[in-house]
Amino acid sequence: MRKDMKLKAVEATPDSFKSYGRVFKIPHSQPLAETQQFRYWSNIAEYTIQGATEIGWCTVFRHAEGAVTGVERHLQTPEILIPVDAPFILPVMKEGDSEENLRAFRVNVGEAIVIGDGVWHAPCIPVGKKKSSYFVIFRKGTPQEDVTKKEIREVVVEA
């Protein structure tokens, strides 16, 4: 396995991630509703999933060198990831791309990322901690019915 492929993660922004899906950050605009007890922003994110959805919980562990050796995709659903206790790095690549086209995006707590249907992605890599957790939202039954995995040559992802 090649050990010389290194990839530097970049900040996930709506523009930098648009080829792979969408990014949603904490709103800084005027809220739709506001009182002394709350501020509410409406429709900060939109996605389409046919049928019921499920919410999962994933805890990932920092492994040696942040190496990525495999990716997966879902053809019937986007996948929403929301970091809970630490930022993470999400490695992604498009259909037909090789390891040389793998990209890595940092997603901070308080942000959400929507991976588009069919986009290859690796497990998230914790930033600043040995482990981190995040919510996973996609079409109900996806883990059992809509996962394609493939191995790739090792790529070391740097924060």
C-alpha positions in Angstrom: 0.0 0.0 0.0 1.2 3.5 -0.8 2.0 5.5 2.2 3.0 8.7 0.4 -0.5 10.0 -0.4 -1.2 12.8 2.0 -4.3 15.0 2.0 -4.8 18.3 3.9 -8.4 18.9 5.2 -10.0 22.2 4.2 -12.9 24.0 5.9 -16.3 22.8 4.7 -18.1 25.8 3.3 -21.2 25.9 1.0 -18.8 26.7 -1.9 -16.0 24.3 -1.1 -18.3 21.3 -0.6 -20.9 22.0 -3.4 -19.6 19.2 -5.6 -20.3 16.6 -2.9 -23.5 18.0 -1.2 -24.3 20.9 1.1 -23.0 22.5 4.3 -25.1 24.4 6.8 -23.5 26.7 9.3 -24.9 28.5 12.3 -27.1 31.3 10.9 -26.0 34.9 11.4 -29.0 36.4 9.7 -32.1 37.8 11.4 -34.2 35.0 13.0 -37.7 34.3 11.9 -39.0 34.4 15.5 -37.4 35.8 18.6 -38.3 36.3 22.3 -36.4 36.6 25.5 -36.4 32.8 25.7 -35.4 31.8 22.2 -34.3 32.7 18.6 -35.5 30.5 15.8 -34.2 30.4 12.2 -36.5 28.6 9.7 -35.5 26.5 6.8 -31.7 26.7 7.2 -31.4 23.3 5.4 -33.5 21.4 2.9 -33.1 17.9 1.5 -35.3 15.3 -0.1 -35.6 11.7 1.1 -38.4 9.4 -0.2 -40.0 7.6 2.7 -39.2 7.5 6.4 -35.9 8.6 7.8 -33.8 7.3 10.6 -31.4 9.0 13.0 -28.3 7.1 14.0 -25.4 7.8 16.3 -21.8 7.2 15.3 -18.7 7.3 17.4 -15.4 7.3 15.5 -11.9 6.8 16.9 -8.7 8.5 15.7 -6.5 5.9 14.2 -2.8 6.0 13.4 -2.0 8.8 10.9 -5.6 9.5 10.0 -5.3 6.8 7.2 -8.3 6.2 4.9 -8.4 2.8 3.3 -12.0 2.4 2.3 -15.1 4.4 1.3 -18.9 3.7 1.0 -21.8 5.3 -0.7 -25.6 5.3 -0.7 -27.5 5.5 -4.0 -31.0 6.1 -2.6 -30.5 8.8 0.0 -28.4 11.8 1.0 -26.7 11.5 4.4 -26.7 14.2 7.0 -23.9 14.3 9.6 -24.1 16.6 12.6 -21.0 16.7 15.0 -21.9 16.6 18.7 -18.8 16.7 20.8 -15.9 17.6 18.5 -15.2 18.7 15.0 -14.5 16.0 12.4 -12.9 15.6 9.0 -15.1 14.0 6.3 -13.1 12.4 3.4 -15.2 12.3 0.1 -14.9 11.6 -3.6 -17.2 11.5 -6.6 -18.2 8.4 -8.7 -15.4 7.5 -11.0 -12.7 9.3 -9.0 -9.6 7.6 -7.8 -7.8 8.1 -4.4 -5.9 11.0 -6.0 -9.2 12.9 -6.1 -10.2 12.2 -2.5 -11.0 15.5 -0.7 -11.3 16.1 3.0 -13.5 18.7 4.7 -13.5 19.9 8.3 -17.0 20.2 9.9 -17.3 22.0 13.2 -19.7 21.5 16.1 -22.8 23.6 15.4 -22.7 22.8 11.6 -24.3 20.1 9.5 -23.2 18.5 6.3 -25.4 16.8 3.7 -23.5 14.2 1.6 -25.2 13.9 -1.8 -26.7 10.6 -3.1 -23.9 8.4 -4.5 -21.0 10.4 -3.1 -18.3 8.1 -1.8 -17.3 8.9 1.8 -15.1 7.4 4.5 -15.8 7.4 8.3 -15.3 10.8 9.8 -11.9 11.4 11.6 -12.1 13.2 15.0 -10.2 16.5 15.3 -8.6 17.4 18.6 -9.8 14.2 20.4 -9.2 10.5 20.3 -12.9 9.9 19.6 -15.9 11.9 18.6 -19.6 11.3 18.0 -22.1 12.6 15.5 -25.7 12.2 14.5 -26.4 10.4 11.1 -29.7 11.0 9.3 -30.7 9.2 6.2 -33.5 7.0 4.6 -34.7 4.4 7.0 -33.1 1.0 6.3 -30.0 2.5 4.6 -27.5 0.5 6.7 -29.2 -2.8 5.7 -30.3 -2.0 2.1 -28.2 0.7 0.5 -24.5 0.5 1.3 -21.8 -0.1 -1.3 -18.3 -0.3 0.1 -14.9 -0.4 -1.7 -11.3 -0.4 -0.6 -9.0 2.3 -1.8 -5.2 2.8 -1.6 -4.3 4.3 1.7 -4.5 8.1 1.9 -3.3 9.9 5.1 -5.6 12.8 6.0 -4.1 15.7 8.0 -6.3 18.1 10.0 
